Amino acid sequence: MGHGDFYDGRRRDVSAALRVKPGRKMAVRLGLTQNRVRLPARSFTARIWQARVDYAFSPALTLNSFLQHDNLSRLAGLNARLRWTPRQGNDVFLVLNLGRQEDEEGHWVRAYDQVTAKAQYILRF
């Protein structure tokens, strides 16, 4: 819980999170943050829902995913990263970013889709 100044108004926030580890290879975190903002012109409440799932297929292959939604922008975003480390210092990443916007009728429409690949190799002399 926190509070303080926010531009020319005040902000009060509350956060809650739950983290579970159902096995050696998986960790799950669910969270909610609520910000109540009072400004001279208007007041609003922002709620941010978050979910994170980390899974290790092996020490060399991991998947990290993060999902977030907030009630003001009505935007949901997913970031998923697959990391393969064939040798220490050498990594291959495949990253997926998806965004969906909730329209006025409650339908989800595509905001963005992005796939990125990255390879990292360290030369040792």
N, C-alpha and C positions, 0 to 999 in steps of 0.2 A: 504494500500500500504506500502511496506517495501523494504528495501534493506540492503545488508551488505556482509560481507565476508562469503565464503563457501569453506572450505578446502583451496586450493591454488588459488581460483578463486573468483567470485562474484555471488551474487544471487539477483534477484529482484522478488518480489511477489505481486500479486494483488488478492484480494478476494472480492466476492460479495455474498450476501445472501438475501433471501426473506422469511419472516415468516408470515404466515397467520393463523388465528384462525377462521375457518368457523362456529364454534359453541362452546358451553360451554364444550363439551366433547372431542374436537379434536384440535390438533395443527399440522401444517405442516411447515417444513423448507426445502428450497431448497438452495443449495450453490455450488459455483464454486471457486476453488483456482487455480491460475496459477503461477508456479515458472519458471522463466527463469534463467538458470544457465550457466555461462561462465567459463570454465576451460581451462588451457593451452592445454590440449590434445583434448578436444571437448566441444561443447555446446549442451544443450538440453532444451526443454520446457516440464514441467510436468503439466498436467491438472487433477485435482481431482474433480469429480462430487459427490455431496452428497445429499441425501434426507432422511429426518427424519419425521416419522409420529407417533404421540402419541395419543392414544385414551383411554378414561376412560369410560368403560361400566357402572361402578358404582364407588363409592369411594373405594370399596374393590377389584375391578377387573380392571386392566389396561393392555394395550398392548403398547409396545414401539418398534418401528422398525427403522432400520438404514440401508440404502443402499449406497454403495460407489463404484466408478469405477475410475481407473486412466488409462491414455493413454499409459504410459510406460510399466507397467507390463501387461496391457490388462486383468486385473483381476477385476471382479465384486464380491462384497461380500454383503450378507444380514445377519443382526443380528436382530432377533425378540425375544422379551422377554414378556411372559405373566406372570403377577404377581397377585396372589390372596392372600389377607390379611383377613382371617376369623375373627381374633381378633388382636388388636394392639400388635405388637411384634411377631406375628406368621405369617409367609409368606410361600407360595409355589410358586416356579418359574419353568417355563418351557421355555427353551431357545433353539432356532433354529439358527444354523449358516450354511449358504450355500455359496459356492464359485464357480464361473464359470470363466474359462479362455477362452479368445478368441484366436482361432488358426489362422494360416496364411491365411486360406481361409475365415475367418470371422465367423466360426461356434463356438458356445459356448460349451465347454466340461467341465465336472464336475472336479473341483479341490479338493473340500472337501464338506462333508455333516456331520453335527454333531447335535445331540439332547442331551440336558442335563436337568435333573430335580434336584431340590434342595428344601428341606424343612427346615425351621428354626423355632424352638420353644424355647421360653424363659420361664424358670422356675422362678417363683416369690415366695419368702418365706416371 
